[in-house]
Amino acid sequence: MTGVQKQESALVKLRKSRDLTQKQIADALGVTVQTVSNWEVGRAEPKLTIRQFKTLLKVLQVTVDELPDDFGKPES
């Protein structure tokens, strides 16, 4: 019997594809791991400074256009 597969948010997929932890992203942006976790599950939306935004793009190795519009929980 198979269980319900948990769908990952766009941010989780992107983070994992870059082999990054929530802590690595949090440390790079100067936020807490809980903040990154909240983004990934859709409990909060990022409110980033320009510097943090640029850092996020560098850490995730994406362009502005490649960054997902919504980081949170995927639609079922």
All heavy atoms as a GROMACS GRO file, in nm:
protein
  597
    1MET      N    1   0.085  -0.118   0.000
    1MET     CA    2   0.000   0.000   0.000
    1MET      C    3   0.089   0.124   0.000
    1MET      O    4   0.183   0.132   0.077
    1MET     CB    5  -0.089  -0.002   0.123
    1MET     CG    6  -0.202   0.096   0.114
    1MET     SD    7  -0.309   0.093   0.260
    1MET     CE    8  -0.390  -0.063   0.241
    2THR      N    9   0.060   0.217  -0.087
    2THR     CA   10   0.142   0.339  -0.094
    2THR      C   11   0.076   0.451  -0.017
    2THR      O   12  -0.046   0.465  -0.017
    2THR     CB   13   0.162   0.384  -0.240
    2THR    OG1   14   0.036   0.410  -0.298
    2THR    CG2   15   0.238   0.280  -0.320
    3GLY      N   16   0.158   0.531   0.050
    3GLY     CA   17   0.107   0.646   0.123
    3GLY      C   18   0.090   0.764   0.031
    3GLY      O   19   0.125   0.760  -0.086
    4VAL      N   20   0.034   0.868   0.084
    4VAL     CA   21   0.017   0.991   0.007
    4VAL      C   22   0.154   1.055  -0.012
    4VAL      O   23   0.228   1.073   0.084
    4VAL     CB   24  -0.077   1.089   0.082
    4VAL    CG1   25  -0.087   1.222   0.008
    4VAL    CG2   26  -0.213   1.027   0.099
    5GLN      N   27   0.187   1.081  -0.137
    5GLN     CA   28   0.316   1.144  -0.164
    5GLN      C   29   0.309   1.292  -0.131
    5GLN      O   30   0.215   1.361  -0.169
    5GLN     CB   31   0.354   1.128  -0.311
    5GLN     CG   32   0.439   1.008  -0.338
    5GLN     CD   33   0.496   1.012  -0.478
    5GLN    OE1   34   0.428   1.053  -0.572
    5GLN    NE2   35   0.618   0.972  -0.492
    6LYS      N   36   0.408   1.337  -0.059
    6LYS     CA   37   0.413   1.477  -0.020
    6LYS      C   38   0.474   1.557  -0.135
    6LYS      O   39   0.584   1.528  -0.180
    6LYS     CB   40   0.500   1.491   0.106
    6LYS     CG   41   0.505   1.629   0.161
    6LYS     CD   42   0.590   1.632   0.287
    6LYS     CE   43   0.607   1.773   0.335
    6LYS     NZ   44   0.701   1.782   0.444
    7GLN      N   45   0.399   1.655  -0.182
    7GLN     CA   46   0.451   1.740  -0.288
    7GLN      C   47   0.538   1.848  -0.226
    7GLN      O   48   0.506   1.903  -0.121
    7GLN     CB   49   0.338   1.804  -0.367
    7GLN     CG   50   0.265   1.709  -0.456
    7GLN     CD   51   0.174   1.783  -0.551
    7GLN    OE1   52   0.128   1.892  -0.522
    7GLN    NE2   53   0.148   1.723  -0.664
    8GLU      N   54   0.648   1.875  -0.294
    8GLU     CA   55   0.739   1.977  -0.244
    8GLU      C   56   0.710   2.110  -0.311
    8GLU      O   57   0.672   2.116  -0.427
    8GLU     CB   58   0.884   1.936  -0.273
    8GLU     CG   59   0.926   1.813  -0.197
    8GLU     CD   60   1.070   1.773  -0.226
    8GLU    OE1   61   1.118   1.797  -0.338
    8GLU    OE2   62   1.133   1.717  -0.136
    9SER      N   63   0.732   2.216  -0.235
    9SER     CA   64   0.713   2.350  -0.290
    9SER      C   65   0.825   2.382  -0.389
    9SER      O   66   0.928   2.314  -0.394
    9SER     CB   67   0.714   2.453  -0.177
    9SER     OG   68   0.844   2.466  -0.123
   10ALA      N   69   0.804   2.486  -0.465
   10ALA     CA   70   0.903   2.529  -0.565
   10ALA      C   71   1.038   2.561  -0.499
   10ALA      O   72   1.144   2.527  -0.552
   10ALA     CB   73   0.851   2.650  -0.642
   11LEU      N   74   1.034   2.624  -0.382
   11LEU     CA   75   1.158   2.659  -0.314
   11LEU      C   76   1.231   2.534  -0.265
   11LEU      O   77   1.353   2.525  -0.278
   11LEU     CB   78   1.133   2.754  -0.198
   11LEU     CG   79   1.257   2.801  -0.120
   11LEU    CD1   80   1.359   2.868  -0.213
   11LEU    CD2   81   1.219   2.892  -0.006
   12VAL      N   82   1.158   2.437  -0.213
   12VAL     CA   83   1.221   2.313  -0.168
   12VAL      C   84   1.288   2.243  -0.285
   12VAL      O   85   1.403   2.200  -0.275
   12VAL     CB   86   1.118   2.218  -0.101
   12VAL    CG1   87   1.181   2.082  -0.071
   12VAL    CG2   88   1.062   2.279   0.026
   13LYS      N   89   1.217   2.231  -0.397
   13LYS     CA   90   1.275   2.166  -0.515
   13LYS      C   91   1.401   2.237  -0.561
   13LYS      O   92   1.503   2.174  -0.592
   13LYS     CB   93   1.173   2.162  -0.629
   13LYS     CG   94   1.060   2.066  -0.605
   13LYS     CD   95   0.960   2.071  -0.719
   13LYS     CE   96   0.841   1.984  -0.690
   13LYS     NZ   97   0.737   1.996  -0.792
   14LEU      N   98   1.396   2.369  -0.565
   14LEU     CA   99   1.510   2.447  -0.609
   14LEU      C  100   1.627   2.431  -0.511
   14LEU      O  101   1.741   2.409  -0.552
   14LEU     CB  102   1.469   2.594  -0.620
   14LEU     CG  103   1.559   2.690  -0.694
   14LEU    CD1  104   1.595   2.639  -0.834
   14LEU    CD2  105   1.491   2.825  -0.705
   15ARG      N  106   1.597   2.440  -0.383
   15ARG     CA  107   1.701   2.427  -0.280
   15ARG      C  108   1.766   2.290  -0.287
   15ARG      O  109   1.889   2.278  -0.288
   15ARG     CB  110   1.639   2.450  -0.142
   15ARG     CG  111   1.735   2.427  -0.027
   15ARG     CD  112   1.675   2.462   0.106
   15ARG     NE  113   1.557   2.388   0.144
   15ARG     CZ  114   1.559   2.262   0.189
   15ARG    NH1  115   1.671   2.195   0.199
   15ARG    NH2  116   1.446   2.202   0.224
   16LYS      N  117   1.685   2.185  -0.296
   16LYS     CA  118   1.740   2.049  -0.300
   16LYS      C  119   1.818   2.023  -0.429
   16LYS      O  120   1.918   1.951  -0.427
   16LYS     CB  121   1.627   1.947  -0.283
   16LYS     CG  122   1.576   1.941  -0.141
   16LYS     CD  123   1.470   1.834  -0.126
   16LYS     CE  124   1.426   1.820   0.018
   16LYS     NZ  125   1.324   1.713   0.033
   17SER      N  126   1.773   2.080  -0.539
   17SER     CA  127   1.844   2.061  -0.666
   17SER      C  128   1.983   2.124  -0.662
   17SER      O  129   2.071   2.086  -0.738
   17SER     CB  130   1.763   2.115  -0.783
   17SER     OG  131   1.768   2.257  -0.786
   18ARG      N  132   2.001   2.220  -0.571
   18ARG     CA  133   2.132   2.285  -0.554
   18ARG      C  134   2.209   2.224  -0.436
   18ARG      O  135   2.314   2.272  -0.398
   18ARG     CB  136   2.116   2.435  -0.531
   18ARG     CG  137   2.041   2.511  -0.638
   18ARG     CD  138   2.110   2.500  -0.774
   18ARG     NE  139   2.053   2.590  -0.872
   18ARG     CZ  140   1.964   2.556  -0.964
   18ARG    NH1  141   1.917   2.433  -0.968
   18ARG    NH2  142   1.920   2.644  -1.052
   19ASP      N  143   2.150   2.118  -0.377
   19ASP     CA  144   2.212   2.049  -0.263
   19ASP      C  145   2.238   2.144  -0.147
   19ASP      O  146   2.345   2.143  -0.087
   19ASP     CB  147   2.341   1.978  -0.307
   19ASP     CG  148   2.381   1.867  -0.211
   19ASP    OD1  149   2.290   1.811  -0.145
   19ASP    OD2  150   2.501   1.839  -0.200
   20LEU      N  151   2.138   2.228  -0.118
   20LEU     CA  152   2.148   2.324  -0.010
   20LEU      C  153   2.054   2.287   0.104
   20LEU      O  154   1.949   2.228   0.081
   20LEU     CB  155   2.110   2.464  -0.059
   20LEU     CG  156   2.202   2.527  -0.163
   20LEU    CD1  157   2.136   2.648  -0.225
   20LEU    CD2  158   2.335   2.564  -0.101
   21THR      N  159   2.092   2.325   0.226
   21THR     CA  160   2.005   2.305   0.341
   21THR      C  161   1.932   2.436   0.370
   21THR      O  162   1.972   2.543   0.324
   21THR     CB  163   2.087   2.266   0.466
   21THR    OG1  164   2.172   2.376   0.500
   21THR    CG2  165   2.170   2.141   0.441
   22GLN      N  166   1.826   2.423   0.450
   22GLN     CA  167   1.756   2.544   0.494
   22GLN      C  168   1.852   2.635   0.571
   22GLN      O  169   1.847   2.756   0.556
   22GLN     CB  170   1.638   2.508   0.583
   22GLN     CG  171   1.523   2.446   0.510
   22GLN     CD  172   1.408   2.408   0.602
   22GLN    OE1  173   1.427   2.390   0.722
   22GLN    NE2  174   1.289   2.395   0.545
   23LYS      N  175   1.941   2.575   0.649
   23LYS     CA  176   2.037   2.652   0.728
   23LYS      C  177   2.132   2.731   0.639
   23LYS      O  178   2.163   2.847   0.667
   23LYS     CB  179   2.115   2.561   0.822
   23LYS     CG  180   2.215   2.639   0.908
   23LYS     CD  181   2.267   2.559   1.023
   23LYS     CE  182   2.373   2.626   1.105
   23LYS     NZ  183   2.378   2.769   1.111
   24GLN      N  184   2.176   2.672   0.530
   24GLN     CA  185   2.267   2.743   0.440
   24GLN      C  186   2.198   2.865   0.379
   24GLN      O  187   2.259   2.972   0.368
   24GLN     CB  188   2.317   2.649   0.329
   24GLN     CG  189   2.417   2.547   0.380
   24GLN     CD  190   2.449   2.442   0.277
   24GLN    OE1  191   2.359   2.381   0.217
   24GLN    NE2  192   2.577   2.417   0.256
   25ILE      N  193   2.073   2.850   0.340
   25ILE     CA  194   2.000   2.964   0.284
   25ILE      C  195   1.976   3.068   0.392
   25ILE      O  196   1.998   3.187   0.370
   25ILE     CB  197   1.867   2.918   0.221
   25ILE    CG1  198   1.897   2.835   0.096
   25ILE    CG2  199   1.778   3.037   0.187
   25ILE    CD1  200   1.776   2.780   0.026
   26ALA      N  201   1.934   3.023   0.509
   26ALA     CA  202   1.908   3.116   0.620
   26ALA      C  203   2.034   3.194   0.656
   26ALA      O  204   2.029   3.317   0.672
   26ALA     CB  205   1.858   3.038   0.742
   27ASP      N  206   2.147   3.125   0.669
   27ASP     CA  207   2.273   3.191   0.703
   27ASP      C  208   2.313   3.294   0.597
   27ASP      O  209   2.357   3.404   0.629
   27ASP     CB  210   2.386   3.089   0.721
   27ASP     CG  211   2.371   3.007   0.849
   27ASP    OD1  212   2.287   3.041   0.935
   27ASP    OD2  213   2.444   2.907   0.862
   28ALA      N  214   2.297   3.259   0.470
   28ALA     CA  215   2.334   3.350   0.361
   28ALA      C  216   2.248   3.476   0.363
   28ALA      O  217   2.297   3.585   0.331
   28ALA     CB  218   2.320   3.279   0.226
   29LEU      N  219   2.121   3.462   0.402
   29LEU     CA  220   2.029   3.575   0.399
   29LEU      C  221   2.018   3.648   0.532
   29LEU      O  222   1.955   3.753   0.541
   29LEU     CB  223   1.889   3.527   0.357
   29LEU     CG  224   1.879   3.465   0.218
   29LEU    CD1  225   1.738   3.417   0.193
   29LEU    CD2  226   1.923   3.563   0.112
   30GLY      N  227   2.077   3.590   0.637
   30GLY     CA  228   2.067   3.653   0.768
   30GLY      C  229   1.929   3.640   0.830
   30GLY      O  230   1.883   3.730   0.900
   31VAL      N  231   1.863   3.527   0.802
   31VAL     CA  232   1.732   3.498   0.861
   31VAL      C  233   1.743   3.366   0.936
   31VAL      O  234   1.845   3.299   0.931
   31VAL     CB  235   1.619   3.491   0.754
   31VAL    CG1  236   1.606   3.625   0.681
   31VAL    CG2  237   1.643   3.378   0.656
   32THR      N  238   1.636   3.328   1.004
   32THR     CA  239   1.639   3.202   1.078
   32THR      C  240   1.599   3.084   0.988
   32THR      O  241   1.534   3.103   0.884
   32THR     CB  242   1.542   3.206   1.198
   32THR    OG1  243   1.408   3.215   1.149
   32THR    CG2  244   1.574   3.323   1.292
   33VAL      N  245   1.636   2.965   1.032
   33VAL     CA  246   1.594   2.844   0.962
   33VAL      C  247   1.441   2.836   0.961
   33VAL      O  248   1.380   2.795   0.862
   33VAL     CB  249   1.657   2.719   1.027
   33VAL    CG1  250   1.600   2.591   0.968
   33VAL    CG2  251   1.809   2.722   1.012
   34GLN      N  252   1.379   2.876   1.073
   34GLN     CA  253   1.233   2.874   1.081
   34GLN      C  254   1.170   2.964   0.975
   34GLN      O  255   1.067   2.930   0.917
   34GLN     CB  256   1.186   2.918   1.221
   34GLN     CG  257   1.036   2.903   1.242
   34GLN     CD  258   0.989   2.759   1.231
   34GLN    OE1  259   1.044   2.672   1.297
   34GLN    NE2  260   0.890   2.733   1.148
   35THR      N  261   1.233   3.077   0.946
   35THR     CA  262   1.183   3.167   0.842
   35THR      C  263   1.184   3.097   0.706
   35THR      O  264   1.086   3.101   0.632
   35THR     CB  265   1.267   3.296   0.838
   35THR    OG1  266   1.251   3.365   0.962
   35THR    CG2  267   1.227   3.386   0.723
   36VAL      N  268   1.295   3.032   0.674
   36VAL     CA  269   1.305   2.961   0.546
   36VAL      C  270   1.200   2.849   0.542
   36VAL      O  271   1.133   2.830   0.440
   36VAL     CB  272   1.448   2.905   0.523
   36VAL    CG1  273   1.454   2.821   0.396
   36VAL    CG2  274   1.549   3.020   0.516
   37SER      N  275   1.186   2.778   0.651
   37SER     CA  276   1.085   2.672   0.660
   37SER      C  277   0.945   2.728   0.635
   37SER      O  278   0.866   2.668   0.562
   37SER     CB  279   1.092   2.605   0.797
   37SER     OG  280   0.989   2.511   0.811
   38ASN      N  281   0.916   2.842   0.695
   38ASN     CA  282   0.785   2.906   0.676
   38ASN      C  283   0.761   2.942   0.530
   38ASN      O  284   0.649   2.928   0.480
   38ASN     CB  285   0.772   3.030   0.764
   38ASN     CG  286   0.753   2.994   0.911
   38ASN    OD1  287   0.714   2.884   0.946
   38ASN    ND2  288   0.782   3.090   0.997
   39TRP      N  289   0.864   2.988   0.462
   39TRP     CA  290   0.851   3.018   0.318
   39TRP      C  291   0.818   2.891   0.241
   39TRP      O  292   0.733   2.891   0.153
   39TRP     CB  293   0.980   3.076   0.262
   39TRP     CG  294   1.022   3.208   0.317
   39TRP    CD1  295   0.947   3.298   0.387
   39TRP    CD2  296   1.153   3.264   0.309
   39TRP    NE1  297   1.023   3.406   0.420
   39TRP    CE2  298   1.150   3.389   0.374
   39TRP    CE3  299   1.273   3.221   0.253
   39TRP    CZ2  300   1.262   3.471   0.384
   39TRP    CZ3  301   1.385   3.303   0.263
   39TRP    CH2  302   1.378   3.427   0.328
   40GLU      N  303   0.889   2.783   0.275
   40GLU     CA  304   0.874   2.659   0.200
   40GLU      C  305   0.737   2.594   0.214
   40GLU      O  306   0.692   2.526   0.123
   40GLU     CB  307   0.982   2.559   0.241
   40GLU     CG  308   1.120   2.600   0.195
   40GLU     CD  309   1.229   2.499   0.224
   40GLU    OE1  310   1.205   2.403   0.301
   40GLU    OE2  311   1.338   2.516   0.171
   41VAL      N  312   0.673   2.614   0.328
   41VAL     CA  313   0.541   2.553   0.347
   41VAL      C  314   0.427   2.651   0.325
   41VAL      O  315   0.310   2.618   0.342
   41VAL     CB  316   0.528   2.486   0.487
   41VAL    CG1  317   0.627   2.373   0.501
   41VAL    CG2  318   0.541   2.586   0.598
   42GLY      N  319   0.460   2.774   0.289
   42GLY     CA  320   0.356   2.872   0.257
   42GLY      C  321   0.298   2.944   0.377
   42GLY      O  322   0.195   3.009   0.364
   43ARG      N  323   0.362   2.934   0.493
   43ARG     CA  324   0.312   3.006   0.612
   43ARG      C  325   0.348   3.154   0.608
   43ARG      O  326   0.288   3.234   0.676
   43ARG     CB  327   0.370   2.944   0.740
   43ARG     CG  328   0.292   2.827   0.791
   43ARG     CD  329   0.332   2.790   0.933
   43ARG     NE  330   0.468   2.745   0.945
   43ARG     CZ  331   0.508   2.618   0.942
   43ARG    NH1  332   0.419   2.522   0.928
   43ARG    NH2  333   0.634   2.587   0.955
   44ALA      N  334   0.451   3.187   0.528
   44ALA     CA  335   0.494   3.327   0.518
   44ALA      C  336   0.554   3.350   0.380
   44ALA      O  337   0.604   3.257   0.316
   44ALA     CB  338   0.599   3.358   0.625
   45GLU      N  339   0.546   3.474   0.336
   45GLU     CA  340   0.610   3.513   0.210
   45GLU      C  341   0.736   3.590   0.243
   45GLU      O  342   0.740   3.666   0.340
   45GLU     CB  343   0.517   3.602   0.128
   45GLU     CG  344   0.403   3.526   0.066
   45GLU     CD  345   0.329   3.607  -0.039
   45GLU    OE1  346   0.390   3.701  -0.095
   45GLU    OE2  347   0.214   3.577  -0.063
   46PRO      N  348   0.841   3.570   0.161
   46PRO     CA  349   0.966   3.642   0.187
   46PRO      C  350   0.948   3.792   0.178
   46PRO      O  351   0.880   3.842   0.088
   46PRO     CB  352   1.060   3.592   0.077
   46PRO     CG  353   1.000   3.465   0.028
   46PRO     CD  354   0.853   3.479   0.048
   47LYS      N  355   1.007   3.861   0.271
   47LYS     CA  356   1.016   4.006   0.268
   47LYS      C  357   1.165   4.036   0.276
   47LYS      O  358   1.222   4.042   0.385
   47LYS     CB  359   0.938   4.068   0.384
   47LYS     CG  360   0.788   4.050   0.370
   47LYS     CD  361   0.714   4.106   0.488
   47LYS     CE  362   0.566   4.094   0.474
   47LYS     NZ  363   0.514   3.960   0.465
   48LEU      N  364   1.227   4.050   0.159
   48LEU     CA  365   1.372   4.059   0.151
   48LEU      C  366   1.417   4.199   0.112
   48LEU      O  367   1.350   4.268   0.035
   48LEU     CB  368   1.425   3.961   0.046
   48LEU     CG  369   1.390   3.814   0.065
   48LEU    CD1  370   1.434   3.733  -0.055
   48LEU    CD2  371   1.451   3.761   0.193
   49THR      N  372   1.534   4.237   0.163
   49THR     CA  373   1.598   4.360   0.115
   49THR      C  374   1.655   4.331  -0.023
   49THR      O  375   1.665   4.215  -0.065
   49THR     CB  376   1.712   4.403   0.209
   49THR    OG1  377   1.816   4.304   0.202
   49THR    CG2  378   1.664   4.421   0.352
   50ILE      N  379   1.694   4.434  -0.092
   50ILE     CA  380   1.756   4.415  -0.224
   50ILE      C  381   1.881   4.329  -0.212
   50ILE      O  382   1.903   4.239  -0.292
   50ILE     CB  383   1.792   4.552  -0.286
   50ILE    CG1  384   1.668   4.636  -0.295
   50ILE    CG2  385   1.867   4.535  -0.416
   50ILE    CD1  386   1.605   4.659  -0.426
   51ARG      N  387   1.961   4.357  -0.110
   51ARG     CA  388   2.084   4.278  -0.088
   51ARG      C  389   2.050   4.131  -0.065
   51ARG      O  390   2.114   4.042  -0.121
   51ARG     CB  391   2.163   4.334   0.030
   51ARG     CG  392   2.288   4.253   0.060
   51ARG     CD  393   2.374   4.319   0.164
   51ARG     NE  394   2.443   4.430   0.099
   51ARG     CZ  395   2.475   4.545   0.158
   51ARG    NH1  396   2.447   4.565   0.285
   51ARG    NH2  397   2.536   4.640   0.092
   52GLN      N  398   1.950   4.104   0.019
   52GLN     CA  399   1.909   3.966   0.044
   52GLN      C  400   1.856   3.899  -0.083
   52GLN      O  401   1.885   3.783  -0.109
   52GLN     CB  402   1.800   3.960   0.152
   52GLN     CG  403   1.848   3.987   0.292
   52GLN     CD  404   1.733   4.001   0.389
   52GLN    OE1  405   1.633   4.068   0.362
   52GLN    NE2  406   1.747   3.936   0.505
   53PHE      N  407   1.780   3.973  -0.160
   53PHE     CA  408   1.725   3.920  -0.285
   53PHE      C  409   1.838   3.880  -0.380
   53PHE      O  410   1.838   3.770  -0.436
   53PHE     CB  411   1.632   4.023  -0.350
   53PHE     CG  412   1.567   3.974  -0.476
   53PHE    CD1  413   1.468   3.878  -0.472
   53PHE    CD2  414   1.606   4.025  -0.599
   53PHE    CE1  415   1.408   3.833  -0.588
   53PHE    CE2  416   1.546   3.981  -0.716
   53PHE     CZ  417   1.446   3.884  -0.710
   54LYS      N  418   1.936   3.967  -0.396
   54LYS     CA  419   2.050   3.937  -0.483
   54LYS      C  420   2.127   3.816  -0.431
   54LYS      O  421   2.170   3.730  -0.508
   54LYS     CB  422   2.144   4.058  -0.493
   54LYS     CG  423   2.088   4.170  -0.576
   54LYS     CD  424   2.187   4.285  -0.581
   54LYS     CE  425   2.142   4.396  -0.673
   54LYS     NZ  426   2.240   4.504  -0.680
   55THR      N  427   2.142   3.808  -0.298
   55THR     CA  428   2.211   3.694  -0.238
   55THR      C  429   2.134   3.565  -0.264
   55THR      O  430   2.193   3.462  -0.297
   55THR     CB  431   2.230   3.716  -0.087
   55THR    OG1  432   2.309   3.833  -0.067
   55THR    CG2  433   2.296   3.597  -0.020
   56LEU      N  434   2.001   3.570  -0.250
   56LEU     CA  435   1.919   3.452  -0.276
   56LEU      C  436   1.938   3.403  -0.419
   56LEU      O  437   1.953   3.282  -0.443
   56LEU     CB  438   1.772   3.483  -0.249
   56LEU     CG  439   1.675   3.367  -0.269
   56LEU    CD1  440   1.705   3.253  -0.172
   56LEU    CD2  441   1.531   3.414  -0.254
   57LEU      N  442   1.940   3.495  -0.514
   57LEU     CA  443   1.961   3.456  -0.654
   57LEU      C  444   2.097   3.388  -0.672
   57LEU      O  445   2.107   3.286  -0.740
   57LEU     CB  446   1.953   3.578  -0.746
   57LEU     CG  447   1.817   3.646  -0.757
   57LEU    CD1  448   1.827   3.772  -0.843
   57LEU    CD2  449   1.712   3.552  -0.812
   58LYS      N  450   2.200   3.443  -0.607
   58LYS     CA  451   2.334   3.384  -0.617
   58LYS      C  452   2.339   3.246  -0.552
   58LYS      O  453   2.394   3.151  -0.609
   58LYS     CB  454   2.439   3.475  -0.551
   58LYS     CG  455   2.471   3.597  -0.632
   58LYS     CD  456   2.573   3.684  -0.560
   58LYS     CE  457   2.590   3.816  -0.632
   58LYS     NZ  458   2.674   3.911  -0.557
   59VAL      N  459   2.283   3.234  -0.432
   59VAL     CA  460   2.287   3.108  -0.359
   59VAL      C  461   2.212   2.999  -0.436
   59VAL      O  462   2.257   2.886  -0.446
   59VAL     CB  463   2.228   3.125  -0.217
   59VAL    CG1  464   2.204   2.992  -0.149
   59VAL    CG2  465   2.320   3.211  -0.132
   60LEU      N  466   2.096   3.033  -0.491
   60LEU     CA  467   2.016   2.936  -0.565
   60LEU      C  468   2.062   2.920  -0.710
   60LEU      O  469   2.012   2.834  -0.781
   60LEU     CB  470   1.868   2.976  -0.562
   60LEU     CG  471   1.801   2.969  -0.425
   60LEU    CD1  472   1.658   3.019  -0.435
   60LEU    CD2  473   1.805   2.828  -0.368
   61GLN      N  474   2.155   3.005  -0.752
   61GLN     CA  475   2.211   2.999  -0.888
   61GLN      C  476   2.101   3.010  -0.994
   61GLN      O  477   2.091   2.929  -1.085
   61GLN     CB  478   2.291   2.871  -0.909
   61GLN     CG  479   2.405   2.855  -0.810
   61GLN     CD  480   2.465   2.716  -0.812
   61GLN    OE1  481   2.428   2.631  -0.891
   61GLN    NE2  482   2.559   2.692  -0.723
   62VAL      N  483   2.017   3.112  -0.977
   62VAL     CA  484   1.909   3.137  -1.071
   62VAL      C  485   1.905   3.285  -1.109
   62VAL      O  486   1.960   3.369  -1.039
   62VAL     CB  487   1.770   3.097  -1.013
   62VAL    CG1  488   1.760   2.949  -0.991
   62VAL    CG2  489   1.738   3.173  -0.887
   63THR      N  490   1.838   3.313  -1.219
   63THR     CA  491   1.812   3.451  -1.258
   63THR      C  492   1.678   3.492  -1.198
   63THR      O  493   1.602   3.408  -1.149
   63THR     CB  494   1.804   3.464  -1.411
   63THR    OG1  495   1.690   3.392  -1.458
   63THR    CG2  496   1.931   3.413  -1.479
   64VAL      N  497   1.648   3.618  -1.207
   64VAL     CA  498   1.518   3.667  -1.159
   64VAL      C  499   1.404   3.592  -1.228
   64VAL      O  500   1.306   3.553  -1.165
   64VAL     CB  501   1.505   3.819  -1.181
   64VAL    CG1  502   1.366   3.868  -1.150
   64VAL    CG2  503   1.607   3.894  -1.098
   65ASP      N  504   1.417   3.571  -1.359
   65ASP     CA  505   1.312   3.503  -1.434
   65ASP      C  506   1.295   3.356  -1.395
   65ASP      O  507   1.187   3.300  -1.409
   65ASP     CB  508   1.338   3.513  -1.585
   65ASP     CG  509   1.319   3.655  -1.636
   65ASP    OD1  510   1.242   3.732  -1.575
   65ASP    OD2  511   1.382   3.690  -1.738
   66GLU      N  512   1.402   3.293  -1.348
   66GLU     CA  513   1.396   3.152  -1.309
   66GLU      C  514   1.343   3.131  -1.167
   66GLU      O  515   1.302   3.021  -1.132
   66GLU     CB  516   1.536   3.088  -1.319
   66GLU     CG  517   1.589   3.080  -1.459
   66GLU     CD  518   1.736   3.044  -1.464
   66GLU    OE1  519   1.812   3.082  -1.373
   66GLU    OE2  520   1.775   2.977  -1.562
   67LEU      N  521   1.343   3.237  -1.088
   67LEU     CA  522   1.295   3.227  -0.950
   67LEU      C  523   1.144   3.208  -0.951
   67LEU      O  524   1.072   3.278  -1.021
   67LEU     CB  525   1.331   3.356  -0.874
   67LEU     CG  526   1.323   3.351  -0.723
   67LEU    CD1  527   1.427   3.254  -0.666
   67LEU    CD2  528   1.345   3.488  -0.664
   68PRO      N  529   1.093   3.110  -0.876
   68PRO     CA  530   0.948   3.088  -0.876
   68PRO      C  531   0.872   3.208  -0.820
   68PRO      O  532   0.922   3.278  -0.732
   68PRO     CB  533   0.929   2.967  -0.784
   68PRO     CG  534   1.062   2.932  -0.730
   68PRO     CD  535   1.165   3.020  -0.789
   69ASP      N  536   0.753   3.231  -0.872
   69ASP     CA  537   0.669   3.341  -0.824
   69ASP      C  538   0.615   3.312  -0.686
   69ASP      O  539   0.585   3.403  -0.610
   69ASP     CB  540   0.552   3.366  -0.920
   69ASP     CG  541   0.600   3.425  -1.052
   69ASP    OD1  542   0.703   3.493  -1.054
   69ASP    OD2  543   0.531   3.402  -1.153
   70ASP      N  544   0.599   3.183  -0.654
   70ASP     CA  545   0.544   3.142  -0.525
   70ASP      C  546   0.633   3.035  -0.466
   70ASP      O  547   0.654   2.932  -0.527
   70ASP     CB  548   0.401   3.090  -0.545
   70ASP     CG  549   0.332   3.059  -0.414
   70ASP    OD1  550   0.385   3.093  -0.306
   70ASP    OD2  551   0.222   3.001  -0.419
   71PHE      N  552   0.685   3.058  -0.346
   71PHE     CA  553   0.774   2.963  -0.280
   71PHE      C  554   0.698   2.857  -0.203
   71PHE      O  555   0.751   2.752  -0.172
   71PHE     CB  556   0.865   3.035  -0.179
   71PHE     CG  557   0.979   3.109  -0.239
   71PHE    CD1  558   1.057   3.190  -0.159
   71PHE    CD2  559   1.010   3.101  -0.372
   71PHE    CE1  560   1.164   3.260  -0.211
   71PHE    CE2  561   1.116   3.170  -0.426
   71PHE     CZ  562   1.193   3.250  -0.345
   72GLY      N  563   0.577   2.885  -0.167
   72GLY     CA  564   0.503   2.802  -0.072
   72GLY      C  565   0.452   2.671  -0.127
   72GLY      O  566   0.490   2.626  -0.234
   73LYS      N  567   0.362   2.613  -0.050
   73LYS     CA  568   0.306   2.482  -0.078
   73LYS      C  569   0.245   2.477  -0.216
   73LYS      O  570   0.172   2.566  -0.257
   73LYS     CB  571   0.201   2.452   0.028
   73LYS     CG  572   0.186   2.308   0.058
   73LYS     CD  573   0.111   2.275   0.185
   73LYS     CE  574  -0.005   2.362   0.220
   73LYS     NZ  575  -0.082   2.313   0.334
   74PRO      N  576   0.273   2.370  -0.292
   74PRO     CA  577   0.215   2.357  -0.426
   74PRO      C  578   0.065   2.330  -0.419
   74PRO      O  579   0.016   2.276  -0.319
   74PRO     CB  580   0.289   2.237  -0.486
   74PRO     CG  581   0.333   2.157  -0.367
   74PRO     CD  582   0.355   2.256  -0.256
   75GLU      N  583  -0.002   2.365  -0.524
   75GLU     CA  584  -0.146   2.335  -0.532
   75GLU      C  585  -0.163   2.185  -0.546
   75GLU      O  586  -0.090   2.119  -0.616
   75GLU     CB  587  -0.208   2.406  -0.655
   75GLU     CG  588  -0.205   2.556  -0.647
   75GLU     CD  589  -0.291   2.613  -0.536
   75GLU    OE1  590  -0.401   2.558  -0.513
   75GLU    OE2  591  -0.250   2.708  -0.471
   76SER      N  592  -0.262   2.132  -0.479
   76SER     CA  593  -0.288   1.986  -0.486
   76SER      C  594  -0.356   1.950  -0.616
   76SER      O  595  -0.432   2.022  -0.670
   76SER     CB  596  -0.376   1.945  -0.369
   76SER     OG  597  -0.307   1.969  -0.248
   0.00000   0.00000   0.00000
